[in-house]
Amino acid sequence: MASCSVCALSLGTPYVPPHRLLASVLDGDTTLAGIVVTELRVPRLALALIAGACLGAAGLVLQEALRNPLAVPEMLGVSSGAALGVAAPLVLTLSLPAAVQPLLAIGGAALGGGLTLLAAGLGRSPSAVLLTGAAVAAALQAALLVLMVMADQLDLQLIYRYLLGSLSARTWDDVTGLWPWLLVAVPALVLCAPVLSVMRLGDEDAEALGVRAQRARLAALAIAVFLIAPVTAVCGPVAWVGFLAPHLARWFQPAAGAVRWLPWSAAWGAVVVVVADVPARLALAPVETPAGAWTALLGVPAGVALMRSGGRGRRARRRPAASAGAREPLYGSKRTASGAADEALRAGAWPEARGGEPGRGGPNGAVPPVSGAAGRDDAR
């Protein structure tokens, strides 16, 4: 994380040596390099960290609530709805203050997520929610394409860059606008983490433990909306961060649970966005490319590779335990329950050991337990 942050602040035009970064930020350097670092690169880095953390945490919430590693904001209509809510006023030439954009994004994200849950029967089945969400996301993206056809050339360029997710030309105003929404989402996220651990057991087991699965799924979607929509309003839908970050958290800590995965997923989301923003600024300099293009380009194959390696690791760990468990009833408990009694009868050890008469039962006329073939012969 530290090395990525230093690269994000140092590299570019002008180049600022790492040993001068701290002085440029703290001493209020008025040179060109100091102004670029303090007014452009530091807020951009802060926005990348916050956006990545929100998207990584939201991805884990959705995956755990729906018990599906492919449940990401891009496939549930949340990101597409938020982008539609922000892009529509641009095309329709509605003059709205910047403070209203998060509200529009939250409304669009809630619309996309609500349509997904309603079409899937209020989230009764996690697989139905995921499949329905993909259809809703496709419909919302079609609506975005219609808006892009209606836009003029200048608005089309703005919308195109926004839809790919860009951190270009972001200032401290964009960063400070996220704090009111984070103050609402972060405490709800902390309260939601233990419930996610219970939701992993399945709907029936979760309800047996006192968690109502449908309400918990709705609450998880609401928390994901409050995490994704403000970020989407500021920098657009940065794609597939919510897919890659949870898998990185699980891959590095496979034995942990949702409570421990949640902060690590947020941290990995921040790392992914910061790392992707460096080539977004420098790969085609002086032209900047959207950071969302790099997160999608690198995140999807990396996430698939992590899923495959994680699945093989879990199967390899589960196979010895499963085979040992399969042998235990055959050679363990069943043998001690009935086989030991049969051996005692065949050896004649039961009566002599307890003071009874051979062949006549145990002491006080007690009859030893008989099972298996011996029991069937006596019955005949």
C-alpha positions as CSV (number, residue, x, y, z in Angstrom):
1,M,0.0,0.0,0.0
2,A,2.8,2.5,0.9
3,S,4.8,1.8,-2.2
4,C,1.7,2.2,-4.4
5,S,0.9,5.5,-2.7
6,V,4.4,6.8,-3.2
7,C,4.3,5.9,-6.9
8,A,1.0,7.6,-7.3
9,L,2.3,10.8,-5.7
10,S,5.7,10.8,-7.3
11,L,5.3,9.6,-10.9
12,G,4.0,11.9,-13.6
13,T,4.7,15.3,-15.0
14,P,6.3,16.9,-13.1
15,Y,8.2,14.1,-11.4
16,V,8.6,14.6,-7.6
17,P,11.3,12.6,-5.8
18,P,9.9,10.5,-2.9
19,H,12.1,12.3,-0.4
20,R,10.4,15.6,-1.2
21,L,6.8,14.4,-1.0
22,L,6.4,15.0,2.8
23,A,7.9,18.5,2.6
24,S,5.6,19.4,-0.4
25,V,2.5,18.3,1.6
26,L,3.4,19.7,5.0
27,D,5.3,22.9,4.2
28,G,2.8,24.2,1.6
29,D,5.3,24.2,-1.3
30,T,4.2,26.9,-3.8
31,T,6.3,25.6,-6.7
32,L,4.6,23.8,-9.6
33,A,5.5,20.4,-8.2
34,G,4.2,21.3,-4.7
35,I,0.8,22.5,-6.1
36,V,0.4,19.5,-8.3
37,V,1.1,17.1,-5.4
38,T,-1.1,18.9,-2.8
39,E,-4.0,20.0,-5.1
40,L,-4.2,17.2,-7.6
41,R,-2.4,14.0,-6.7
42,V,-3.1,13.8,-2.9
43,P,-6.9,14.2,-3.3
44,R,-6.8,11.8,-6.2
45,L,-5.0,9.3,-4.1
46,A,-7.5,9.8,-1.2
47,L,-10.4,9.4,-3.5
48,A,-8.9,6.2,-4.9
49,L,-8.4,4.8,-1.4
50,I,-11.9,5.6,-0.3
51,A,-13.6,4.4,-3.5
52,G,-11.7,1.1,-3.5
53,A,-12.4,0.5,0.1
54,C,-16.2,1.1,-0.4
55,L,-16.3,-1.1,-3.5
56,G,-14.4,-3.9,-1.9
57,A,-16.5,-3.9,1.2
58,A,-19.7,-3.7,-0.9
59,G,-18.6,-6.7,-3.0
60,L,-18.0,-8.9,0.0
61,V,-21.4,-7.9,1.5
62,L,-23.2,-8.9,-1.7
63,Q,-21.2,-12.1,-2.1
64,E,-21.8,-13.3,1.4
65,A,-25.4,-12.3,1.5
66,L,-26.2,-14.1,-1.7
67,R,-23.7,-16.9,-1.0
68,N,-22.3,-16.6,-4.5
69,P,-18.7,-15.5,-5.4
70,L,-20.0,-13.9,-8.7
71,A,-22.4,-11.5,-6.9
72,V,-20.9,-8.2,-7.8
73,P,-22.5,-4.7,-8.1
74,E,-22.1,-4.8,-11.9
75,M,-24.3,-7.9,-12.1
76,L,-27.0,-6.8,-9.7
77,G,-28.1,-3.6,-11.4
78,V,-26.6,-1.4,-8.6
79,S,-23.8,0.2,-10.5
80,S,-25.8,0.5,-13.7
81,G,-28.6,2.2,-11.8
82,A,-26.3,4.6,-10.1
83,A,-24.7,5.5,-13.4
84,L,-28.1,6.0,-15.0
85,G,-29.2,8.3,-12.2
86,V,-26.1,10.5,-12.7
87,A,-25.9,10.4,-16.5
88,A,-29.6,11.3,-17.2
89,P,-29.4,14.9,-16.1
90,L,-26.3,15.5,-18.2
91,V,-28.1,14.3,-21.4
92,L,-31.3,16.1,-20.5
93,T,-29.4,19.3,-19.8
94,L,-30.8,19.7,-16.3
95,S,-28.8,22.1,-14.2
96,L,-28.5,20.6,-10.8
97,P,-26.0,21.3,-8.0
98,A,-23.2,19.0,-7.4
99,A,-24.5,18.1,-3.9
100,V,-27.6,16.4,-5.6
101,Q,-25.5,14.0,-7.6
102,P,-25.1,11.5,-4.8
103,L,-28.8,11.5,-4.2
104,L,-29.4,10.8,-7.9
105,A,-26.9,8.0,-7.7
106,I,-28.4,6.5,-4.6
107,G,-31.9,6.7,-6.2
108,G,-30.6,5.0,-9.4
109,A,-28.8,2.3,-7.4
110,A,-31.8,1.7,-5.2
111,L,-34.0,1.4,-8.3
112,G,-31.7,-1.2,-9.9
113,G,-31.3,-3.2,-6.8
114,G,-35.0,-3.0,-5.9
115,L,-36.0,-4.1,-9.4
116,T,-33.6,-7.1,-9.0
117,L,-35.1,-8.2,-5.7
118,L,-38.7,-7.6,-6.8
119,A,-38.2,-9.6,-10.0
120,A,-36.5,-12.4,-8.1
121,G,-39.3,-12.6,-5.5
122,L,-37.8,-10.4,-2.8
123,G,-34.6,-12.4,-2.7
124,R,-36.1,-15.8,-1.8
125,S,-33.3,-17.6,-3.8
126,P,-29.8,-16.3,-4.0
127,S,-29.3,-17.8,-7.5
128,A,-32.5,-16.2,-8.7
129,V,-31.3,-12.8,-7.4
130,L,-28.1,-13.1,-9.3
131,L,-29.7,-14.2,-12.6
132,T,-32.4,-11.6,-12.4
133,G,-29.8,-8.9,-11.5
134,A,-27.8,-9.7,-14.7
135,A,-31.0,-9.1,-16.7
136,V,-31.8,-5.9,-14.9
137,A,-28.2,-4.6,-15.3
138,A,-28.5,-5.4,-19.1
139,A,-31.7,-3.4,-19.3
140,L,-30.2,-0.4,-17.4
141,Q,-27.2,-0.5,-19.7
142,A,-29.5,-0.4,-22.7
143,A,-31.1,2.7,-21.2
144,L,-27.7,4.2,-20.9
145,L,-26.9,3.5,-24.5
146,V,-30.2,5.3,-25.5
147,L,-29.0,8.3,-23.5
148,M,-25.7,8.3,-25.2
149,V,-27.4,8.3,-28.6
150,M,-29.4,11.3,-27.6
151,A,-26.4,13.3,-26.3
152,D,-24.3,15.7,-28.3
153,Q,-20.6,15.3,-29.0
154,L,-19.3,17.0,-25.8
155,D,-21.7,15.3,-23.5
156,L,-21.0,12.0,-25.1
157,Q,-17.3,12.3,-24.3
158,L,-18.1,13.2,-20.7
159,I,-20.6,10.3,-20.3
160,Y,-18.2,7.8,-22.0
161,R,-15.4,8.7,-19.6
162,Y,-17.7,8.7,-16.7
163,L,-19.2,5.3,-17.5
164,L,-15.7,3.7,-17.5
165,G,-14.8,5.1,-14.1
166,S,-12.3,7.9,-14.0
167,L,-10.4,9.7,-11.2
168,S,-9.2,12.5,-13.5
169,A,-9.5,16.1,-12.3
170,R,-10.9,15.2,-8.9
171,T,-10.4,17.7,-6.1
172,W,-10.8,17.9,-2.4
173,D,-14.5,18.9,-2.8
174,D,-15.1,15.5,-4.3
175,V,-13.4,13.8,-1.4
176,T,-15.2,15.7,1.3
177,G,-18.6,15.1,-0.3
178,L,-18.3,11.4,0.5
179,W,-17.9,11.7,4.2
180,P,-21.6,12.2,5.1
181,W,-22.5,9.1,3.3
182,L,-19.7,7.1,4.8
183,L,-20.8,8.1,8.3
184,V,-24.1,6.3,7.6
185,A,-22.7,3.3,5.8
186,V,-19.7,2.4,7.9
187,P,-21.6,1.8,11.3
188,A,-24.3,-0.2,9.4
189,L,-21.5,-2.2,7.8
190,V,-20.0,-3.0,11.2
191,L,-23.4,-4.2,12.5
192,C,-24.0,-6.3,9.4
193,A,-20.7,-8.3,9.5
194,P,-21.8,-10.9,12.2
195,V,-25.1,-11.4,10.3
196,L,-23.1,-12.2,7.1
197,S,-21.4,-15.0,8.9
198,V,-24.7,-16.6,9.8
199,M,-26.1,-16.1,6.3
200,R,-23.3,-18.3,5.0
201,L,-25.0,-21.3,6.6
202,G,-28.0,-21.0,4.3
203,D,-31.5,-19.6,4.7
204,E,-32.9,-22.4,6.8
205,D,-30.1,-22.6,9.2
206,A,-29.9,-18.8,9.5
207,E,-33.6,-18.6,10.3
208,A,-33.2,-21.4,12.9
209,L,-30.6,-19.1,14.6
210,G,-33.0,-16.2,14.6
211,V,-31.9,-14.4,11.4
212,R,-34.6,-13.7,8.9
213,A,-32.9,-14.3,5.6
214,Q,-35.1,-12.1,3.3
215,R,-34.8,-9.1,5.6
216,A,-31.1,-9.6,6.0
217,R,-30.6,-9.8,2.3
218,L,-32.6,-6.6,1.8
219,A,-30.5,-4.9,4.5
220,A,-27.3,-6.1,2.9
221,L,-28.4,-4.7,-0.5
222,A,-29.2,-1.3,1.2
223,I,-25.8,-1.2,2.8
224,A,-24.2,-2.0,-0.6
225,V,-26.2,0.8,-2.2
226,F,-25.0,3.4,0.4
227,L,-21.4,2.2,-0.2
228,I,-21.5,2.1,-4.0
229,A,-23.8,5.0,-5.0
230,P,-21.7,8.0,-3.6
231,V,-18.5,6.6,-5.1
232,T,-20.3,6.1,-8.5
233,A,-21.6,9.7,-8.3
234,V,-18.1,11.1,-8.0
235,C,-15.9,8.9,-10.2
236,G,-18.3,6.6,-12.1
237,P,-18.6,2.8,-11.9
238,V,-15.1,1.5,-11.3
239,A,-15.6,-2.0,-12.6
240,W,-14.9,-5.3,-11.0
241,V,-13.2,-4.0,-7.8
242,G,-16.1,-5.6,-5.8
243,F,-15.3,-8.9,-7.5
244,L,-11.5,-9.0,-7.1
245,A,-11.1,-7.6,-3.6
246,P,-13.2,-10.2,-1.7
247,H,-11.4,-13.0,-3.5
248,L,-8.0,-11.6,-2.5
249,A,-9.2,-11.4,1.1
250,R,-10.3,-15.0,1.0
251,W,-7.2,-16.2,-0.8
252,F,-4.9,-14.8,1.8
253,Q,-7.0,-15.8,4.8
254,P,-9.0,-18.9,3.7
255,A,-9.9,-20.0,7.2
256,A,-11.3,-16.7,8.4
257,G,-14.9,-15.6,8.3
258,A,-16.9,-12.7,7.1
259,V,-16.0,-10.5,10.1
260,R,-12.3,-10.8,9.4
261,W,-12.7,-10.7,5.6
262,L,-14.6,-7.4,5.6
263,P,-11.7,-5.1,6.6
264,W,-9.3,-7.0,4.4
265,S,-11.6,-6.8,1.4
266,A,-11.9,-3.0,1.9
267,A,-8.1,-2.8,2.1
268,W,-7.5,-4.9,-1.0
269,G,-10.1,-2.8,-2.9
270,A,-8.2,0.3,-2.0
271,V,-5.0,-1.3,-3.2
272,V,-6.6,-2.4,-6.5
273,V,-7.8,1.1,-7.4
274,V,-4.6,2.8,-6.5
275,V,-2.6,0.3,-8.5
276,A,-4.9,0.7,-11.5
277,D,-4.8,4.5,-11.4
278,V,-1.0,4.6,-11.9
279,P,-1.1,3.1,-15.5
280,A,-4.3,5.0,-16.1
281,R,-2.3,8.2,-15.7
282,L,1.0,7.1,-17.2
283,A,0.4,4.4,-19.8
284,L,-0.7,6.7,-22.7
285,A,0.7,10.0,-21.3
286,P,-0.1,12.8,-21.8
287,V,-3.6,11.3,-22.5
288,E,-5.2,9.7,-19.4
289,T,-7.2,6.5,-19.7
290,P,-10.1,5.7,-17.3
291,A,-9.1,3.7,-14.2
292,G,-12.2,1.5,-14.5
293,A,-10.8,0.1,-17.8
294,W,-7.6,-1.1,-16.0
295,T,-9.5,-2.6,-13.1
296,A,-11.7,-4.5,-15.5
297,L,-8.7,-5.5,-17.7
298,L,-6.7,-6.8,-14.8
299,G,-9.4,-7.7,-12.2
300,V,-11.5,-10.2,-14.1
301,P,-8.7,-12.7,-15.1
302,A,-7.0,-12.3,-11.6
303,G,-10.4,-12.9,-9.9
304,V,-11.1,-16.0,-12.0
305,A,-7.6,-17.3,-11.2
306,L,-8.1,-16.8,-7.5
307,M,-11.4,-18.6,-7.6
308,R,-9.9,-21.6,-9.4
309,S,-6.9,-21.8,-7.0
310,G,-9.1,-21.3,-4.0
311,G,-11.5,-24.0,-5.1
312,R,-8.7,-26.5,-5.6
313,G,-7.2,-25.6,-2.2
314,R,-10.5,-26.1,-0.4
315,R,-11.1,-29.4,-2.2
316,A,-7.6,-30.6,-1.3
317,R,-8.1,-29.7,2.4
318,R,-11.6,-31.3,2.5
319,R,-10.7,-34.6,0.8
320,P,-8.6,-36.1,3.7
321,A,-11.2,-35.0,6.3
322,A,-14.0,-36.5,4.2
323,S,-12.2,-39.8,3.7
324,A,-11.3,-40.1,7.3
325,G,-14.9,-39.3,8.3
326,A,-16.1,-42.0,5.9
327,R,-13.9,-44.6,7.5
328,E,-14.8,-43.8,11.0
329,P,-18.3,-45.2,11.1
330,L,-17.2,-48.5,9.4
331,Y,-14.2,-49.2,11.7
332,G,-15.0,-47.1,14.7
333,S,-18.3,-46.5,16.5
334,K,-20.3,-49.2,14.8
335,R,-17.7,-51.8,15.7
336,T,-17.6,-50.8,19.3
337,A,-21.4,-50.8,19.6
338,S,-22.2,-54.2,18.2
339,G,-19.0,-56.0,17.1
340,A,-17.5,-56.0,20.5
341,A,-20.5,-57.7,22.0
342,D,-20.4,-60.4,19.3
343,E,-16.7,-61.0,19.9
344,A,-17.5,-61.3,23.6
345,L,-20.1,-63.9,23.0
346,R,-17.9,-65.9,20.7
347,A,-15.1,-65.9,23.2
348,G,-17.3,-66.7,26.1
349,A,-15.9,-63.8,28.0
350,W,-19.2,-62.1,29.0
351,P,-20.4,-64.6,31.7
352,E,-17.1,-65.5,33.2
353,A,-16.1,-61.9,33.5
354,R,-19.2,-61.0,35.3
355,G,-19.6,-64.1,37.4
356,G,-22.5,-65.7,35.5
357,E,-22.9,-69.2,34.1
358,P,-21.5,-69.8,30.6
359,G,-24.2,-69.7,28.0
360,R,-26.9,-68.6,30.6
361,G,-26.4,-64.8,30.6
362,G,-24.7,-62.4,32.9
363,P,-24.9,-61.9,36.6
364,N,-28.4,-61.9,38.1
365,G,-29.7,-63.5,34.9
366,A,-28.9,-60.4,32.8
367,V,-28.8,-61.1,29.1
368,P,-25.8,-59.7,27.2
369,P,-26.5,-57.5,24.2
370,V,-26.7,-59.5,21.1
371,S,-26.5,-58.2,17.5
372,G,-25.6,-59.3,14.1
373,A,-25.6,-62.9,13.1
374,A,-25.6,-64.3,16.6
375,G,-28.8,-62.4,17.4
376,R,-30.5,-63.8,14.3
377,D,-29.5,-67.4,15.1
378,D,-30.8,-67.1,18.7
379,A,-34.1,-65.7,17.4
380,R,-34.5,-68.6,15.1
